[in-house]
Amino acid sequence: MKPFSVVFLGTSPFAVPSLQALLDDPQFKIRSVWTQPDRPAGRKQVLTPPPVKTLAQMLKIPVSQPEDINAEFNFDLKPDFLVVVSYGQILSDKILNVPSIAPVNVHASLLPHWRGASPLQHAILAGDTETGVTVQKIVQELDAGPVLGQTKTMIEPRETTPSLHDRLAVMGATLLTETLKNPLHPVEQDAKNVTLCKKLKREDGDVDAANIDATEIDRKVRALTPWPGVRATVQGVSLKLLETSLEAKKGSIPLVCAGGTTLHLVSVQEAGGKPMSGDEWQRGRNEKSGR
């Protein structure tokens, strides 16, 4: 049987397992890879290639990096599937009509729950106990396409965005290849159960312990670390909260929050400083004040 031809659009680390799974499966043939341009990264703003580009170049697959894919796409490509995973640009109808079978997307939620740009973080922020990945047929309305396949996973009580990200990325890759190798059976989403999530901004990580209880702040730390990060004023100092707990842990210090609740600061960081335990930070504060 002739392998399915694929044009792959992806950028972030979440997309890498999906590209690798397609490359490893003899039933698929990658025609080309499209990803975002190299961007400055880190404190020194070093020009850095997207993770998808790094993998594609290592395997000698043609890579394109247009600023605007709708203006620069190669319409001579006639793949069976257009596969989009964490790419980062909205595609025109003209591009969506290119594949002979379907344009498909891997999304990190159980659609129609958490349509939008930050489903991993919002699942943790909301205290959801279950999430998963969806393979959907792409339509113009954001994440509103018919569901082609889904798989579920539990969200652990102390789950973080990085741990959930890595698990769902692998689950999504497996679901993608399994779905595309079989006849597609699109199922329309239930519009009555749609929930939306917005793109995260830096200010989403600003918290005021006097007005937010410990459970909510703890969820924010687990959901919004490493980006945008969570910042709170503690003893008059702006601190990034790197790790927190609802129970006292070795090296932690207590922070009284709204409703008389207590959050335990396990790891913190002052602006321009290094990460340290809450207890180390407190000792440093006491030394500075001569206590």
Sine and cosine of phi, psi and omega as CSV:
sin_phi,cos_phi,sin_psi,cos_psi,sin_omega,cos_omega
0.00,0.00,0.73,-0.69,0.01,-1.00
-0.92,0.39,0.73,-0.68,-0.01,-1.00
-0.92,0.40,0.47,-0.88,0.08,-1.00
-0.94,0.35,0.73,-0.69,0.07,-1.00
-1.00,0.05,0.63,-0.78,-0.11,-0.99
-0.72,-0.69,0.72,-0.70,0.28,-0.96
-0.96,-0.27,0.82,-0.57,-0.13,-0.99
-0.95,-0.32,0.78,-0.63,0.07,-1.00
-0.88,-0.47,0.90,-0.44,0.00,-1.00
-0.27,-0.96,0.35,-0.94,-0.07,-1.00
-0.68,-0.73,-0.83,0.56,-0.22,-0.98
-0.99,0.16,0.12,-0.99,0.06,-1.00
-0.83,0.56,-0.48,0.88,0.00,-1.00
-0.87,0.49,-0.49,0.87,-0.06,-1.00
-0.99,0.14,-0.33,0.94,-0.12,-0.99
-0.88,0.48,-0.73,0.68,0.02,-1.00
-0.87,0.49,-0.56,0.83,0.02,-1.00
-0.92,0.39,-0.69,0.72,0.06,-1.00
-0.89,0.46,-0.69,0.72,0.00,-1.00
-0.89,0.45,-0.65,0.76,0.00,-1.00
-0.90,0.44,-0.64,0.77,0.04,-1.00
-0.92,0.40,-0.63,0.78,0.01,-1.00
-0.92,0.39,-0.57,0.82,-0.06,-1.00
-0.98,0.19,-0.28,0.96,-0.09,-1.00
-0.99,-0.13,0.87,-0.50,-0.05,-1.00
-0.91,0.41,-0.18,0.98,0.02,-1.00
-0.99,0.13,0.02,1.00,0.01,-1.00
-0.77,-0.63,0.55,-0.84,0.05,-1.00
-0.76,-0.65,0.91,-0.42,0.01,-1.00
-0.98,0.21,0.88,-0.47,0.01,-1.00
-0.99,0.15,-0.69,0.73,0.01,-1.00
-0.30,-0.95,0.31,-0.95,0.03,-1.00
-0.84,-0.54,0.71,-0.70,0.03,-1.00
-0.86,-0.51,0.76,-0.65,-0.04,-1.00
-0.57,-0.82,0.14,-0.99,-0.01,-1.00
-0.95,0.30,0.38,-0.92,0.06,-1.00
-0.88,0.48,0.39,-0.92,0.12,-0.99
-0.85,0.53,0.63,-0.77,-0.02,-1.00
-0.79,-0.62,0.44,-0.90,0.12,-0.99
-0.90,0.43,0.64,-0.77,-0.03,-1.00
-0.60,-0.80,0.45,-0.89,0.05,-1.00
0.98,0.20,0.05,-1.00,-0.03,-1.00
-0.88,0.47,-0.56,0.83,-0.03,-1.00
-1.00,0.03,-0.01,1.00,0.06,-1.00
0.80,0.60,0.74,0.67,0.04,-1.00
-0.97,0.24,0.74,-0.67,0.01,-1.00
-0.89,0.46,0.86,-0.51,-0.18,-0.98
-0.79,-0.61,0.74,-0.67,0.03,-1.00
-0.97,0.26,0.49,-0.87,0.09,-1.00
-0.90,0.44,0.49,-0.87,0.01,-1.00
-0.82,0.57,-0.58,0.81,0.01,-1.00
-0.90,0.43,-0.64,0.77,0.03,-1.00
-0.89,0.46,-0.67,0.75,-0.02,-1.00
-0.86,0.51,-0.71,0.70,0.02,-1.00
-0.91,0.41,-0.72,0.69,-0.04,-1.00
-0.88,0.48,-0.68,0.73,0.00,-1.00
-0.92,0.40,-0.60,0.80,0.03,-1.00
-0.87,0.49,-0.54,0.84,-0.02,-1.00
-0.99,-0.16,0.15,0.99,0.08,-1.00
0.86,0.50,0.67,0.74,0.09,-1.00
-0.99,-0.16,0.70,-0.71,0.01,-1.00
-0.85,0.53,0.73,-0.68,-0.04,-1.00
-0.84,-0.55,0.71,-0.70,0.11,-0.99
-0.87,-0.50,0.60,-0.80,-0.07,-1.00
-0.73,-0.69,0.88,0.48,-0.04,-1.00
-0.96,0.28,0.55,-0.84,0.14,-0.99
-0.92,0.39,-0.56,0.83,0.02,-1.00
-0.73,-0.69,0.98,-0.18,-0.07,-1.00
-0.90,0.43,-0.50,0.86,-0.03,-1.00
-0.92,0.39,-0.41,0.91,0.02,-1.00
-1.00,-0.01,-0.34,0.94,-0.17,-0.99
-0.84,-0.54,0.06,1.00,-0.05,-1.00
-0.90,0.44,0.57,-0.82,0.03,-1.00
-1.00,0.04,0.98,-0.17,-0.06,-1.00
-0.98,0.19,-0.02,1.00,0.12,-0.99
-0.97,0.25,-0.32,0.95,0.07,-1.00
-0.93,0.36,0.74,-0.67,0.00,-1.00
-0.77,-0.64,0.93,0.37,-0.06,-1.00
-0.97,0.23,0.27,-0.96,0.17,-0.99
-0.95,0.31,-0.68,0.73,-0.02,-1.00
-0.79,-0.61,0.64,-0.77,0.26,-0.97
-0.97,-0.23,0.91,-0.42,-0.06,-1.00
-0.95,-0.31,0.84,-0.54,-0.05,-1.00
-0.87,-0.50,0.86,-0.50,0.01,-1.00
-0.71,-0.71,0.94,-0.35,0.06,-1.00
0.75,0.66,0.82,0.57,-0.08,-1.00
-1.00,0.05,-0.82,0.57,0.09,-1.00
0.94,-0.35,0.13,0.99,0.12,-0.99
-0.71,-0.71,0.52,-0.85,0.07,-1.00
-0.99,0.17,0.73,-0.69,-0.07,-1.00
-0.99,-0.14,0.61,-0.79,0.04,-1.00
-0.96,0.28,0.31,-0.95,0.09,-1.00
-0.86,0.52,-0.56,0.83,-0.02,-1.00
-0.87,0.48,-0.66,0.75,0.05,-1.00
-0.94,0.33,-0.65,0.76,-0.02,-1.00
-0.90,0.44,-0.39,0.92,0.00,-1.00
-1.00,0.03,-0.03,1.00,-0.05,-1.00
-0.92,0.38,-0.74,0.67,-0.09,-1.00
-0.92,0.38,0.58,-0.81,-0.03,-1.00
-0.97,0.25,-0.42,0.91,0.01,-1.00
-0.97,-0.24,-0.87,0.49,-0.02,-1.00
-0.17,-0.99,0.49,-0.87,0.27,-0.96
-1.00,0.01,0.79,-0.62,-0.08,-1.00
-0.77,-0.64,0.39,-0.92,-0.06,-1.00
-0.67,-0.74,0.60,-0.80,0.15,-0.99
-0.98,-0.19,0.86,-0.51,-0.06,-1.00
-0.86,-0.51,0.68,-0.74,-0.13,-0.99
-1.00,0.05,0.82,0.57,0.15,-0.99
-0.30,-0.95,0.12,-0.99,0.09,-1.00
-1.00,-0.07,0.99,0.11,-0.01,-1.00
-0.82,0.57,0.64,-0.77,0.29,0.96
-1.00,0.04,0.17,0.99,0.01,-1.00
-0.97,0.23,0.76,-0.65,0.05,-1.00
0.87,0.50,0.85,0.53,0.26,-0.97
-0.94,0.34,0.66,-0.75,0.07,-1.00
0.77,-0.64,-0.26,-0.97,-0.25,-0.97
-1.00,0.03,-0.25,0.97,-0.11,-0.99
-0.67,-0.74,0.82,0.58,-0.07,-1.00
-0.91,0.40,-0.58,0.82,0.01,-1.00
-0.88,0.48,-0.78,0.63,-0.05,-1.00
-0.90,0.44,-0.65,0.76,-0.06,-1.00
-0.95,0.31,-0.49,0.87,0.08,-1.00
-0.89,0.46,-0.66,0.75,0.03,-1.00
-0.96,0.29,-0.68,0.73,0.01,-1.00
-0.85,0.53,-0.60,0.80,-0.05,-1.00
-0.99,0.15,-0.12,0.99,-0.05,-1.00
0.96,0.26,0.39,0.92,0.04,-1.00
-0.87,0.50,0.56,-0.83,0.04,-1.00
-0.98,-0.20,-0.12,0.99,-0.03,-1.00
-0.58,-0.81,0.59,-0.81,0.13,-0.99
-0.52,-0.86,-0.35,-0.93,0.00,-1.00
0.20,-0.98,-0.32,-0.95,0.05,-1.00
-0.78,-0.63,0.49,-0.87,0.00,-1.00
-0.80,-0.61,0.71,-0.71,0.25,-0.97
-0.99,-0.17,0.86,-0.51,-0.06,-1.00
-0.83,-0.55,0.46,-0.89,0.19,-0.98
-0.98,0.20,0.75,-0.67,-0.09,-1.00
-0.98,0.20,0.74,-0.68,0.15,-0.99
-0.81,-0.58,0.11,-0.99,-0.06,-1.00
-0.92,0.39,-0.60,0.80,0.04,-1.00
-0.94,0.34,0.73,-0.68,-0.14,-0.99
-0.85,0.52,0.87,-0.50,0.09,-1.00
0.83,0.56,0.48,0.88,-0.06,-1.00
-0.96,-0.28,0.12,0.99,-0.08,-1.00
-0.96,0.28,0.30,-0.95,0.04,-1.00
-0.86,0.52,0.62,-0.79,0.00,-1.00
-0.98,0.18,0.77,-0.64,0.03,-1.00
-0.98,-0.22,-0.38,0.92,0.02,-1.00
-0.12,-0.99,0.49,-0.87,0.04,-1.00
-0.57,-0.82,0.50,-0.87,0.16,-0.99
-0.61,-0.79,0.56,-0.83,-0.16,-0.99
-0.93,-0.37,0.36,-0.93,0.13,-0.99
-0.49,-0.87,0.47,-0.88,0.06,-1.00
-0.98,0.21,0.54,-0.84,0.16,-0.99
-1.00,-0.09,0.89,-0.45,-0.05,-1.00
-0.93,0.38,0.42,-0.91,-0.06,-1.00
-0.84,0.54,-0.54,0.84,0.00,-1.00
-0.94,-0.35,0.46,0.89,-0.04,-1.00
-0.87,0.50,0.60,-0.80,0.11,-0.99
-0.88,-0.47,0.33,-0.95,0.04,-1.00
-0.86,0.51,-0.70,0.71,0.03,-1.00
-0.86,0.51,-0.66,0.75,-0.03,-1.00
-0.94,0.35,-0.64,0.77,0.02,-1.00
-0.93,0.37,-0.64,0.77,0.04,-1.00
-0.83,0.56,-0.76,0.64,-0.07,-1.00
-0.91,0.41,-0.63,0.78,0.01,-1.00
-0.92,0.39,-0.71,0.71,-0.04,-1.00
-0.94,0.33,-0.51,0.86,0.04,-1.00
-0.89,0.47,-0.67,0.74,0.02,-1.00
-0.94,0.33,-0.68,0.74,0.04,-1.00
-0.88,0.48,-0.65,0.76,-0.01,-1.00
-0.90,0.43,-0.62,0.78,0.01,-1.00
-0.90,0.44,-0.69,0.73,0.02,-1.00
-0.91,0.42,-0.71,0.71,0.00,-1.00
-0.89,0.46,-0.62,0.78,-0.02,-1.00
-0.86,0.51,-0.80,0.59,-0.05,-1.00
-0.92,0.39,-0.63,0.78,0.02,-1.00
-0.89,0.45,-0.64,0.77,-0.03,-1.00
-0.93,0.36,-0.71,0.70,-0.10,-0.99
-0.96,0.28,-0.36,0.93,0.00,-1.00
-0.98,0.18,-0.19,0.98,-0.03,-1.00
-0.90,-0.43,0.33,-0.94,0.07,-1.00
-0.82,0.57,0.69,-0.72,-0.04,-1.00
-0.98,0.20,0.67,-0.74,0.04,-1.00
-0.79,-0.61,0.99,0.12,-0.07,-1.00
-0.91,0.42,0.70,-0.71,0.06,-1.00
-0.84,-0.54,0.86,-0.51,-0.02,-1.00
-0.89,0.45,0.59,-0.81,0.04,-1.00
-0.95,0.31,0.49,-0.87,0.05,-1.00
-0.99,0.14,0.97,-0.24,-0.09,-1.00
-0.88,0.47,-0.38,0.93,-0.03,-1.00
-0.96,0.27,-0.29,0.96,-0.06,-1.00
-0.94,-0.34,0.33,0.94,-0.03,-1.00
-0.95,0.33,0.73,-0.68,0.24,-0.97
-0.82,-0.58,0.55,-0.83,-0.11,-0.99
-0.89,-0.45,0.49,-0.87,0.10,-0.99
-0.69,-0.72,0.67,-0.74,-0.08,-1.00
-1.00,-0.03,0.21,-0.98,0.13,-0.99
-0.93,0.37,0.71,-0.71,-0.06,-1.00
-0.96,0.27,0.56,-0.83,0.06,-1.00
-0.85,-0.52,0.32,-0.95,-0.03,-1.00
-0.82,0.57,-0.65,0.76,-0.07,-1.00
-0.93,0.37,-0.26,0.97,0.06,-1.00
-0.90,0.44,-0.33,0.94,-0.01,-1.00
-1.00,-0.05,0.01,1.00,0.01,-1.00
-0.99,0.12,0.82,-0.57,-0.02,-1.00
-0.79,-0.61,0.49,-0.87,0.07,-1.00
-0.87,-0.49,0.95,-0.31,-0.09,-1.00
-0.88,0.48,-0.39,0.92,0.01,-1.00
-0.95,0.32,-0.35,0.94,-0.08,-1.00
-0.89,-0.46,-0.06,1.00,-0.02,-1.00
-0.78,-0.63,0.72,-0.69,-0.04,-1.00
-0.98,0.22,0.20,-0.98,-0.12,-0.99
-0.88,0.48,-0.63,0.77,-0.04,-1.00
-0.89,0.46,-0.68,0.73,-0.02,-1.00
-0.93,0.37,-0.66,0.75,0.02,-1.00
-0.90,0.43,-0.66,0.75,0.01,-1.00
-0.87,0.49,-0.67,0.75,0.06,-1.00
-0.88,0.47,-0.66,0.75,0.01,-1.00
-0.87,0.49,-0.67,0.74,-0.01,-1.00
-0.89,0.45,-0.69,0.73,0.00,-1.00
-0.94,0.34,-0.50,0.87,-0.05,-1.00
-1.00,0.04,-0.59,0.80,-0.20,-0.98
-0.96,-0.27,0.13,0.99,0.12,-0.99
-0.98,-0.19,0.79,-0.62,0.25,0.97
-1.00,0.04,-0.30,0.95,-0.02,-1.00
-0.72,-0.70,0.68,-0.73,0.10,1.00
-0.99,0.15,0.01,1.00,-0.05,-1.00
0.99,0.12,0.38,-0.92,-0.01,-1.00
-0.90,-0.43,0.77,-0.64,-0.02,-1.00
-0.83,-0.56,0.67,-0.74,0.03,-1.00
-0.61,-0.79,0.46,-0.89,0.10,-1.00
-1.00,0.02,0.87,-0.50,-0.02,-1.00
-0.83,-0.56,0.87,-0.50,-0.02,-1.00
0.81,0.59,0.61,0.79,0.05,-1.00
0.99,0.15,0.07,1.00,-0.03,-1.00
-0.90,-0.44,0.69,-0.72,0.07,-1.00
-0.98,0.22,0.87,-0.50,-0.04,-1.00
-0.85,-0.53,0.63,-0.78,0.22,-0.98
-1.00,0.05,0.80,-0.60,0.01,-1.00
-1.00,-0.02,0.96,-0.29,-0.08,-1.00
-1.00,0.06,-0.60,0.80,0.05,-1.00
-0.52,-0.86,0.70,-0.71,0.02,-1.00
-0.73,-0.68,0.17,-0.99,0.02,-1.00
-0.50,-0.86,0.42,-0.91,0.09,-1.00
-1.00,-0.02,-0.01,1.00,0.07,-1.00
-0.78,-0.63,0.49,-0.87,0.04,-1.00
-0.90,0.45,0.69,-0.73,0.04,-1.00
-0.77,-0.64,0.30,-0.96,0.01,-1.00
-0.85,0.52,0.81,-0.58,0.03,-1.00
1.00,0.05,-0.03,1.00,-0.03,-1.00
-1.00,0.02,0.33,-0.95,0.12,-0.99
-0.79,-0.61,0.51,-0.86,-0.04,-1.00
-0.99,0.12,0.56,-0.83,0.12,-0.99
-0.78,-0.63,0.87,-0.49,0.01,-1.00
-0.97,0.24,0.77,-0.64,-0.06,-1.00
-0.88,-0.48,-0.04,-1.00,-0.04,-1.00
-0.83,0.56,0.54,-0.84,0.04,-1.00
0.95,0.30,0.26,0.97,0.00,-1.00
0.97,0.25,0.21,0.98,0.02,-1.00
-0.99,0.17,0.35,-0.94,-0.06,-1.00
-0.82,-0.57,0.78,-0.62,0.09,-1.00
-0.95,-0.31,0.70,-0.71,-0.01,-1.00
-0.98,-0.21,0.85,-0.52,-0.06,-1.00
-1.00,0.04,0.94,-0.34,-0.07,-1.00
-1.00,0.03,-0.69,0.72,-0.02,-1.00
-0.62,-0.79,0.74,-0.67,-0.06,-1.00
-0.67,-0.74,0.18,-0.98,0.00,-1.00
-0.46,-0.89,0.81,-0.58,0.13,-0.99
-0.98,0.18,0.41,-0.91,0.04,-1.00
-0.84,0.55,0.80,-0.60,-0.01,-1.00
0.98,0.20,-0.03,1.00,-0.01,-1.00
-0.98,-0.20,-0.09,-1.00,0.01,-1.00
-0.97,-0.23,0.41,-0.91,0.07,-1.00
-0.88,0.47,0.61,-0.79,0.05,-1.00
-0.45,-0.90,0.27,-0.96,0.05,-1.00
-0.93,0.37,0.37,-0.93,0.03,-1.00
-0.85,0.52,-0.63,0.78,-0.01,-1.00
-0.91,0.41,-0.65,0.76,0.06,-1.00
-0.88,0.47,-0.69,0.72,0.00,-1.00
-0.89,0.46,-0.68,0.73,-0.02,-1.00
-0.90,0.44,-0.65,0.76,0.03,-1.00
-0.89,0.45,-0.64,0.76,0.04,-1.00
-0.89,0.46,-0.64,0.77,0.04,-1.00
-0.89,0.46,-0.69,0.72,-0.02,-1.00
-0.90,0.44,-0.63,0.78,0.00,-1.00
-0.91,0.41,-0.66,0.75,-0.01,-1.00
-0.90,0.44,-0.57,0.82,-0.05,-1.00
-1.00,0.01,-0.03,1.00,0.04,-1.00
0.97,0.26,0.37,0.93,0.01,-1.00
-0.98,0.20,0.00,0.00,0.00,0.00
